[in-house]
Amino acid sequence: MNRLLEDILVLDFSQFLSGPSAGLRLADMGARVIKIEKEGTGDICRQLYVSDVKLEDGESTIFHAINRNKESYCVDVKDEASLAKIKKLITKADVMLHNFRPGVMKRLGLDYETVKELNPSIVYGEISGYGEEGEWKALPGQDLLVQAVSGLTYLSGSLHHQPMPMGVAVADILAGTHLVQGALAAILSRLNTGEGSLVQVSMFESLLDFQFEVLTCFLNDGNEMPVRNAVNGAHAYIAAPYGIYKTADGFIAIAMAPIPVLAKLLNEAALSNYNDPNDWFNKRDEIKELLSKIFLIKLRSIGCVLWSLSIFGVPMFMTTINCLQAKDIKY
Amino acid sequence: MKLPLEGVLVLEFAQYLSGPCAGLRLADLGARVIKIEHPEKGEAGRKLSIKNLWLDDSSLLFNTINRNKESFAADMNNAEDMETLRRLIARAHVLIHNFRPGVMEKRMLDYESVKAINPSIVYTQISGYGSKGPWAKKPGQDLLVQALSGLAFTTGSYEDNPTPLGLGIGDYLCGNQAVQFILAALIRSRKNGKGTLLELSLLESLIDLQFEFFTTYFASGKMPERAHHHNAHSLLSAPYGIYKTSDGFIAIAMMSLQQLNKMMESQVLTQFSEGDVFSKRDEIKVVIADLLLHHPNDFWIQKAQIFDLWIMPVLNWKQMKTSKGYQVLEMEQEIASSKGGKKITTTRCPIRINNKKLYAGKAAPALNEHTQQIKQSLL
């Protein structure tokens, strides 16, 4: 099979995760991706963004996860001969990516306006933390920090928790995902017009888009704040029983299910007081409190996976929870 | 401004979030996106509301996900409607569906059948767990896929139950990845006329989301462990996390303890070396947490800015909405319902093209709103 992007050349000046994850996806789809790295130190991800698991060459597993399937070209951007070579590469490239703070590429003479002169058909993609304008533009656009200012930390966990970040670098990964969308749309448009484009994404706007459903709710309900569940929080806007529960020997996840059906299934009279669907939202905490006590005693989850039980004709979504090493669980 | 995907025709046989959020992004980038809906029931998402908020006959949620699209009513059990659909498929560039495996096959709208009608089409199917294996027909629901993918062990701290991410990340990410591959397939199709079958699943998307964790796990054989205190990323060392101050919360990203101590000026902190940041992660975090409680957010943020440290305040939506950093983005847009009158506010596309923010004020369609018009203009 010929790969989707097999004749596309990408120069990736970006570091860390957001930009490089975009380069990774383009490489996955068949593009040739060349990382342009600073001579001596390279992508700062090689040193700064590390786990405590090192590979044989001393480099972090994280760097290798993000940068497989790419090539590396080192350059000293302060050296004119070196810069001239980069500019020559730029004339041959289809896509160029970077995620420096606003202003840095301009100082290097590699901003879109300059690059466009060299190669009018190039698609120039950039990721910033907070956009190109305004008083936050020069602040560090780092995943946890962008999660912090976006309100995202008030959506996960339960009411008693502090603001809780998502434990995966969602701002980086989603900004990278959106950049690939914009860059490929621009390549498609270039097939019609021959002209390149500037494509810009910020991690902040990406996290706002990620929250678009619940943020739209907030913007139209008189700015009511999300209230996380008191018990087993899984989604601030969804009714009981939605959540992950501890059982006698593990955990199970339950998505949407009518409470009366659960009452019959579990043979629990206390649950049958909640027949009005409005209560499943309004009294979700007491229902979930009740359920967590019942599950802890009654349910053994390992080896007993409850999948979409169509009991009494109503589909219910339940599953045991998996972890990376769930070797005891048979499916 | 001409949008990059003008001229691209997308048929969306999808419901709820994963498929429809892919359609939304394609529409924002200029594609014409037609939802194929049952003439009476419509897309199931029309009846799914959060906080009981509605606009006309459909939920606010549906209106959020499906703005800027058209609605074409067709009953897939009706032979005449099916013939119309086949003619529509012949004109389309992209087809997206997120039915469980087997459903489109039964309708004779599986890839092979569709390819026979339109060889260059980009046929995109989104499932929960892929089309093979013991989970293939299981409900591809976001929380369940989070549970099965290990994702719930990334968030919260060590003593917490496995904690899901509080948004439909599986649906959202899978839909967004579908857009990436659809566009790449369209590029190839434009060059050589070939169509493509794209298969995505929520489970694979959530495994991809955790690629740093899996790679580290495969290399070490050790499960990543959430920090006991202030966990924010289980692979990272102290001080990475969110901490309480005397009047709020701040987030501290990766930095050396020595850098952090420029701001903290603590004797206790100097007793730890850089070699301790993983092995004494929790001990160090507790020390930092105690120190931060002594002063308010502003005090710490000012210091952080003086030393250019990677620290930001933690904001809720109300605080965010009043911040200049949010307002300057002009992220909100107003949309009038298709029946006129009522307006809602929602967010715009997060991608800017040639310095332009992409707004699209067109409301979500009423069920069947564009059927006649589409028949006249396309068939």
Interface residues (C-beta under 8 A of the other chain):
Chain A: N2 L4 L5 I8 L17 R25 M29 G30 L48 Y49 S51 D52 V53 L55 T61 I62 H64 A65 I66 Y130 G131 E133 G134 E135 W136 L139 P140 Q142 D143 L144 L145 V146 Q147 A148 V149 S150 G151 L152 T153 Y154 L155 S156 G157 H161 Q162 P163 M164 P165 M166 G167 V168 A169 V170 I173 L174 T177 H178 L179 V180 Q181 G182 L184 A185 A186 I187 L188 S189 L191 N192 S197 L198 V199 Q200 V201 S202 F204 E205 S206 L208 D209 F210 Q211 F212 E213 V214 L215 T216 C217 F218 L219 N220 D221 N223 E224 M225 P226 R228 N232 G233 A234 H235 A236 Y237 I238 Y242 G243 I244 Y245 K246 F251 I252 A253 I254 A255 M256 W307 S308 P315 F317 M318 T319 T320 I321 N322 C323 L324 Q325 Y331
Chain B: K2 P4 L5 G7 V8 L17 R25 L29 G30 I50 K51 L53 L60 L61 T64 I65 P134 W135 K138 P139 Q141 D142 L143 L144 Q146 A147 L148 S149 G150 L151 A152 F153 T154 T155 G156 D160 N161 P162 T163 P164 L165 G166 L167 G168 I169 Y172 L173 N176 Q177 V179 Q180 F181 L183 A184 A185 L186 I187 R188 R190 K191 N192 T196 L209 Q210 F211 E212 F213 F214 T215 T216 Y217 A219 S220 K222 M223 P224 R226 H230 N231 A232 H233 S234 L235 L236 S237 Y240 G241 I242 K244 F249 I250 A251 I252 A253 M254 F278 D308 W310 I311 M312 P313 V314 L315 N316 W317 K318 Q319 M320 K321 S323 K324 G325 Y326 Q327 V328 L329 M331 E332 I344 T345 T346 T347 C349 P350 I351 R352 I353 N354 N355
